[in-house]
Amino acid sequence: MKGKVAALVGPAEVAVKEFEVPEPEPGAVLVKVRRANVCGSEVHIYHFRHPLIRECVLGHEFVGEVLALGEGVTTDYAGNPVEVGDRVIAPYFLTCRRCQACLRGDFNLCQKAYTFWSKPPEDDPHFHGAFATHYYVHPEQYFYKVPDSVPDNTVAGANCGLSQVLFGLHQTGLSTGDSLLIQGAGGLGLYAAAVGRDMGARVIVVEGIRQRIDLARRFGAEEIVDMNEYPEAGDRVRQVQSLTDGYGADVVLEVSGVPAAFAEALQLVRPGGRVIEIGNVSVGKEHEVSLAPGLITRKMIRVQGFVRYQPWYLHRAMGFLERKHDAHPFDELTDEEYALKDVGR
């Protein structure tokens, strides 16, 4: 059986290539890709802006259907029985459980996380990414069965954005009654609004795009700081203070990906508050901003960056979607669909 992959062969250059579909080795799972999303990180990879992933198979947000189970695979990583025909979803990275990071329990920082995704498609087993007809779930890769009630267009992004914000908000200790300010209402911000509201927080969103503002309200935002109405950082800080009794937000989550937003987050958070950094992933001079470290000291701010997530958070994401998939317009996170042959568009 032949299958196809969208191979990144140069900066902003994609070629659809065909390979033999492999039989899964012991511990592995072969799936047919039912749906794959374009994540913001995919755009960075497409332009060769990722430090580790260049000439590769594109795609990592996806949901698949089991075609074949390798020897020894009878359940997913939550112990649920799995068989051919079941829908499954997997973290887009490996957890070797043997490197220095894994031995500390930091599975999200596994030193071998991109061992296969960083390979060109010519290397076995070829189907390393989700922009393809098939996907190969490796023996070291967690995977979970998708609840029957959750549709493909809702679950496809869970293995990236949703699991990421669940991890960040849980690890930061967001609790009922906290004010959560989210900078940016793209995919991550909208997921975070829904999760934050579910955790009992009062959700405030900073955004300037009308369509995203409307969606933010439907995903759980109680207050909007419209950047068209408050165009300067100082204006936004004053407005957030007015919404929080002059004190600032308990937790600020930066998911806009704009470097200046991080410096602004230090102004938006209350004394003793917490800042979560997820949106800014690029390094280099063009991504640097000026800030006064003393602000962190004097306000006693806790700043935490998060990359990837502990793989079992994907199982938590499945549980969240099983409960909440009808409560928010997850299907509207995608505004257009393409065939694999048109992936370059």
C-alpha positions, -999 to 999 in steps of 0.1 A, spaced: 0 0 0 13 35 -9 8 66 11 16 103 6 33 130 28 37 167 25 75 171 26 92 204 34 121 204 10 132 240 15 121 273 31 84 277 21 88 249 -4 66 218 -1 65 186 -23 39 158 -20 59 125 -20 48 89 -20 61 60 0 53 24 9 31 23 41 50 3 67 37 -24 90 39 -13 126 68 -27 147 61 -41 182 46 -14 203 38 9 174 5 19 158 -2 28 122 -31 52 116 -49 68 87 -50 106 91 -86 118 93 -79 155 98 -48 176 104 -47 213 114 -23 241 106 -9 253 139 10 286 142 42 266 149 37 250 114 42 284 99 75 289 117 86 254 105 75 262 70 98 292 69 127 273 84 124 293 117 124 262 139 158 254 155 154 216 151 129 208 124 137 217 88 134 192 60 106 171 74 71 159 70 49 189 80 20 187 104 15 177 141 -21 185 151 -42 156 140 -67 128 147 -63 94 131 -80 61 127 -62 29 136 -52 8 106 -29 -17 123 -16 -24 158 20 -35 164 26 -66 185 18 -61 221 -5 -31 217 -39 -38 232 -47 -6 250 -39 31 248 -18 48 274 -48 52 297 -55 15 297 -85 17 273 -88 -12 249 -80 -2 214 -86 -20 181 -85 -14 143 -110 13 134 -108 33 166 -100 70 165 -68 80 183 -47 110 190 -10 112 200 13 139 214 35 151 185 67 143 204 84 113 219 92 107 256 122 83 258 120 80 296 158 75 297 174 109 290 183 134 318 151 154 314 129 123 315 147 109 345 138 141 363 102 135 353 103 164 328 89 143 299 79 175 280 116 184 279 127 150 266 160 154 247 148 130 220 114 146 216 118 153 179 139 123 170 115 113 142 97 144 133 130 161 124 138 133 99 132 137 62 104 115 48 129 93 30 139 78 63 118 48 76 91 47 86 84 78 63 52 90 79 67 113 106 42 141 103 5 147 101 2 164 67 0 129 52 -24 101 44 -9 80 73 9 86 106 32 63 124 29 63 162 62 51 176 67 27 205 80 56 227 50 78 218 19 81 240 -15 78 223 -51 79 235 -84 68 222 -108 96 213 -143 96 230 -170 87 205 -190 119 213 -161 143 202 -161 151 165 -129 152 144 -129 190 138 -130 195 176 -104 170 187 -77 175 160 -61 204 178 -61 189 213 -26 174 210 -11 208 208 -29 240 218 -55 226 243 -31 203 261 -5 231 262 -27 256 280 -42 229 303 -6 220 313 4 257 318 -27 267 338 -27 236 360 10 238 368 7 275 376 -20 268 401 -49 288 386 -78 284 411 -114 293 415 -119 330 419 -86 340 403 -86 366 375 -70 352 344 -59 377 318 -51 362 284 -30 382 259 -42 372 224 -73 352 213 -59 330 186 -62 292 190 -42 290 223 -60 320 238 -95 307 230 -86 273 244 -73 290 275 -105 310 279 -125 279 279 -102 260 303 -98 290 326 -136 295 328 -140 257 335 -114 261 364 -135 288 379 -114 318 370 -127 352 358 -114 355 323 -102 387 307 -89 388 271 -68 414 254 -73 413 216 -78 436 187 -93 415 159 -131 417 158 -137 380 148 -114 368 176 -131 391 202 -165 377 193 -151 341 196 -134 349 229 -168 358 245 -182 325 232 -152 306 247 -158 320 281 -142 355 283 -162 378 307 -143 410 299 -125 422 267 -98 448 266 -101 458 229 -68 470 215 -87 493 191 -102 511 221 -70 509 242 -42 511 216 -13 519 239 2 496 266 -4 522 293 -41 524 283 -45 486 286 -27 485 319 -51 511 334 -81 493 320 -71 460 335 -64 477 368 -99 492 367 -113 457 361 -93 442 391 -99 468 418 -68 487 409 -45 457 416 -39 437 384 -46 402 373 -38 372 394 -25 353 364 -14 367 330 -11 342 301 9 354 271 -1 336 239 0 364 213 36 355 203 45 392 203 77 399 223 64 432 235 35 415 251 58 398 276 70 431 289 34 443 291 24 412 310 47 423 339 27 455 341 -7 438 339 -1 412 366 -7 421 403 20 421 429 27 385 439 10 373 407 20 348 381 30 353 344 28 323 320 48 325 288 38 302 260 33 324 229 69 336 223 90 307 211 116 323 189 150 336 199 175 361 184 180 398 184 148 405 164 128 389 192 143 408 221 126 435 242 136 460 269 124 455 304 134 464 339 142 432 359 135 452 391 98 451 382 98 414 387 117 418 420 96 446 435 62 430 424 75 396 434 62 381 402 66 344 393 74 340 356 71 305 341 77 294 305 61 262 291 71 242 261 51 211 251 34 193 280 35 162 301 20 136 277 -8 125 300 -23 160 297 -36 149 263 -57 124 282 -70 153 304 -77 172 272 -99 143 259 -118 144 292 -123 182 289 -136 179 254 -159 151 263 -175 174 288 -173 207 270 -173 201 232 -209 214 230 -203 244 252 -180 263 229 -177 267 191 -146 246 187 -156 239 150 -151 276 143 -114 275 152 -109 264 116 -121 287 88 -110 268 57 -101 233 46 -77 220 20 -68 187 3 -34 173 9 -23 181 -27 -30 218 -19 -10 219 13 14 245 -1 -14 270 -2 
